[in-house]
Amino acid sequence: MSSSAKNWYGIPGIQYHFVGAWDDFTITYQGVTDTIGVDVEGAMWTTYNEEGFTDPGEPFAEYMRQNAEEVRELIELFRGPDV
C-alpha cells in the first residue's frame, strides 16, 4: 500500500487507501488491509441517521472521530474471528 495513506476520517491507526473510481477503497487496521470500510461506514451512517443527524460532510467525519472506538469495534466485527 501507498506510504501516503491518510488516517481514515482522521482516526489514528486506521489508514485509508483510494484504489480507484470504480473500486471500493481499502482500509488498513492492525496490519490488515481490506475493503470492509464500506460496511463500517454504512453502519456508522445508519447510527448517525438514527441519532437524528443527516449532514454527510464534515459533521459526519467528526461523528466518526468522536466514535472511533465503535469504528474499531465494527472493523473487528466485520472482519470476523479468522483474521
C-alpha positions as MATLAB code, in Angstrom:
seq = 'MSSSAKNWYGIPGIQYHFVGAWDDFTITYQGVTDTIGVDVEGAMWTTYNEEGFTDPGEPFAEYMRQNAEEVRELIELFRGPDV';
ca = [
       0.000    0.000    0.000;
       0.993    3.571   -0.502;
       3.076    5.277    2.132;
       0.940    8.379    1.525;
      -2.108    6.746    3.089;
      -4.027    9.029    5.402;
      -5.854    8.267    8.612;
      -9.428    7.308    7.781;
     -11.670   10.182    8.923;
      -8.688   11.358   10.945;
      -8.829    8.297   13.207;
      -5.294    7.319   14.264;
      -4.330    3.747   13.455;
      -6.786    3.294   10.569;
      -5.309    4.136    7.180;
      -7.388    4.922    4.094;
      -6.288    3.896    0.606;
      -8.053    5.196   -2.509;
      -7.955    2.373   -5.041;
      -9.727    3.975   -7.977;
     -13.016    5.449   -9.057;
     -14.564    2.043   -9.818;
     -13.244    0.089   -6.845;
     -14.067    0.143   -3.153;
     -11.492    1.946   -1.066;
      -9.434   -0.114    1.353;
      -8.516    0.473    4.959;
      -5.605   -0.894    6.943;
      -6.071   -1.592   10.636;
      -3.698   -3.588   12.816;
      -1.674   -4.558    9.756;
      -4.604   -5.996    7.789;
      -5.840   -4.301    4.621;
      -9.322   -4.989    3.285;
     -12.461   -3.408    1.820;
     -14.724   -3.600    4.880;
     -14.524    0.165    5.299;
     -17.608    0.455    3.085;
     -19.555   -1.757    5.522;
     -18.229    0.062    8.593;
     -19.009    3.446    7.070;
     -22.535    2.286    6.197;
     -23.185    1.006    9.719;
     -21.918    4.243   11.239;
     -24.025    6.274    8.777;
     -27.129    4.332    9.830;
     -26.428    5.024   13.510;
     -25.684    8.677   12.704;
     -29.079    8.990   10.983;
     -30.896    7.155   13.796;
     -29.478    9.732   16.191;
     -31.136   12.460   14.102;
     -28.192   13.650   12.003;
     -28.225   13.902    8.218;
     -25.287   16.075    7.081;
     -22.849   13.922    5.071;
     -19.974   16.396    5.199;
     -17.635   17.368    7.997;
     -20.252   16.728   10.712;
     -20.269   13.018    9.781;
     -16.475   12.966    9.748;
     -16.475   14.495   13.229;
     -19.021   11.892   14.340;
     -16.680    9.151   13.091;
     -13.767   10.666   15.037;
     -15.843   11.055   18.190;
     -16.895    7.411   17.921;
     -13.507    5.992   16.923;
     -13.739    3.121   19.409;
     -17.036    1.988   17.883;
     -15.455    2.243   14.424;
     -12.606   -0.036   15.562;
     -15.088   -2.495   17.077;
     -17.069   -2.592   13.817;
     -13.888   -3.263   11.838;
     -13.178   -6.246   14.053;
     -16.809   -7.408   13.835;
     -16.957   -7.219   10.031;
     -13.583   -8.983    9.722;
     -14.712  -11.908   11.809;
     -12.665  -14.149   14.101;
     -10.376  -15.611   11.430;
      -8.229  -12.509   10.932;
];
